Amino acid sequence: MPTPFPLRPTSWPGAANPQPSNHNLEWRCTGCSKLLGIGRDDRLHLRFARGHEYLVGFPVQATCRGCGTLNHASAPTR
């Protein structure tokens, strides 16, 4: 029997499709729901392959490496 998994937020609250979330907000691709970054306070934590990590401010845009969709987050909401 499959194990049920809880639903997760599908985008950053400042993005096109706001979703409720917990303390650390997930910013996900609007095309394929791939995780793009994690909101921490007033910044966004981005992590890429081979240990590349960035903390960026808002507004931020990113192209999804999975499907090529351009994603935009204007600001975090509390």
C-alpha positions in Angstrom: 0.0 0.0 0.0 1.5 3.4 -1.0 2.4 5.8 1.8 0.5 9.1 1.7 2.5 12.3 1.5 1.3 15.7 2.7 0.7 18.4 0.1 3.5 20.9 -0.2 3.2 24.6 -1.3 3.7 25.0 -5.0 5.2 28.5 -5.2 6.7 31.4 -3.3 4.0 33.7 -1.9 5.3 36.6 -3.9 5.0 34.6 -7.2 2.1 34.2 -9.5 0.3 31.4 -7.5 0.5 32.1 -3.7 0.2 29.1 -1.4 0.2 28.9 2.4 3.4 27.5 4.0 5.4 27.0 7.1 8.4 29.0 8.6 10.7 28.3 5.6 8.9 29.1 2.4 9.6 27.1 -0.7 9.9 28.9 -4.1 8.9 26.4 -6.8 8.7 26.5 -10.6 5.3 27.5 -11.9 5.8 25.1 -14.8 7.0 21.8 -13.2 7.0 22.5 -9.4 10.8 21.9 -9.1 12.2 23.5 -6.0 14.1 26.7 -7.0 14.9 28.2 -3.5 14.0 28.4 0.1 12.9 31.7 1.7 14.8 32.6 4.8 13.8 35.9 6.5 13.9 38.6 3.7 16.2 36.6 1.4 16.1 33.6 -0.9 18.5 30.7 -0.5 19.5 29.2 -3.8 21.5 26.0 -4.2 23.0 24.6 -7.4 25.1 21.6 -8.4 28.6 21.2 -7.1 28.1 23.2 -3.9 27.2 26.6 -5.4 25.0 28.4 -2.9 23.6 32.0 -2.9 21.5 34.2 -0.6 19.8 36.7 -2.8 17.4 39.7 -2.2 14.2 40.5 -3.9 13.0 40.8 -6.7 14.5 37.7 -8.1 14.1 35.8 -11.4 15.3 32.4 -12.3 15.0 30.0 -15.3 14.0 26.5 -14.2 16.8 24.0 -15.1 14.1 21.3 -15.4 11.7 22.8 -17.9 13.1 26.2 -18.9 10.2 28.3 -17.5 11.1 31.9 -16.4 10.0 32.3 -12.7 9.7 35.6 -10.8 9.3 36.4 -7.1 8.8 40.1 -6.2 9.0 39.9 -2.4 8.3 37.5 0.5 5.0 37.9 2.4 4.6 37.1 6.0 
